[in-house]
C-alpha cells in the first residue's frame, strides 16, 4: 500500500542526513518539498534524481489534491526546507488529509532545530513548550507571550533575524528579564550559541547586523513570581504611551503581566504626568 513518508533533512550540515532518509528519497515516486531549491541542492549532492514538486504555505487545495492522487498509486516523501516536516510548516495539512484518506504515514526521524537548541541551552528540557513563530504584529506577539507568562516550562520559539530585537523587547515587557539561549545558524559553518539574560541579549545583538535563522530558548516562570515594582510599571506605561497606545488599553495590558490592578496602573500613570 502506498505511503506518505515524512523525511527529516539536515538543518544545515548535509552530513546529518540519515542513511534511511537517503534510501527513501531515492525510492519514492515523488518528493514534495517546502523549498525546491534547497531540496534540489540536497538531492544533487547525494546524486538522487527523484522527481520533485513544491508544497508550501501558498500551495492551494489543487496541489493538495494532486499529491493525494499521486499517493493513490505510489509513495511520496514530504520534506521541509530544513528539519522535520510538519513543524512550523504546511506539512501538517498534507498529513491530516492523508490520515483522512486512509493513507499510511511513516516518519523518518531527523534533525530539528527545536530539540537541538533546547539540549544545548542549559535550561530544563524535561518539560518544554514549542511556540513556533510568534505573530509579526507587536500587540498580537505580546498577547501570545502573555498567555504563557505564568507557565513553568522552558519556552522554545523561532524568529527571523530582522525581528529578533523587537521580539526580545516584547519578551522583556511580557515575561521580564529571563535567562535565554539564542542559537544561530545551527550545524552550519558560522554556528553561534549565545547564553545570558534577555537584557544582555538586546545589547549584544543590537551591535550589528544579525544573520541566519534563530532558535530562542527561554526559561519558564519561576515559582511564586514577584509582582512588578513601581519603577517597572512606570517604564512599561511610558513605553506603551510613547508607542501611541491609549492609556486605558496600556494599563489593561500591563495589568495582565505585572500583578497590579488596571485602576492602580492608570492612576500611577496620571500622577506621573502631573509631576
Protein Blocks (a to p, Z undefined) as FASTA:
>chain_A
ZZdddddddfkbmmlpcfklmmmmmmmmbdcdfblmlmmmmmmmnopabdcddddfklcf
klmmmmmmmmmmmccddddfbhjehiapaklmmmmmmmmnopacdddddddfklmmmmmn
opafkbccdebjadfblklmmmmmmmmmmpcbdcdddddfklmmmmmmmmmmmnopaddd
ddehehiaklccddddfklmmmmmmmpccedjdddddddddehiacddfklmmmmmmmmm
mnopafklmmmmmmmmnopafklmmmmmmmmmmZZ
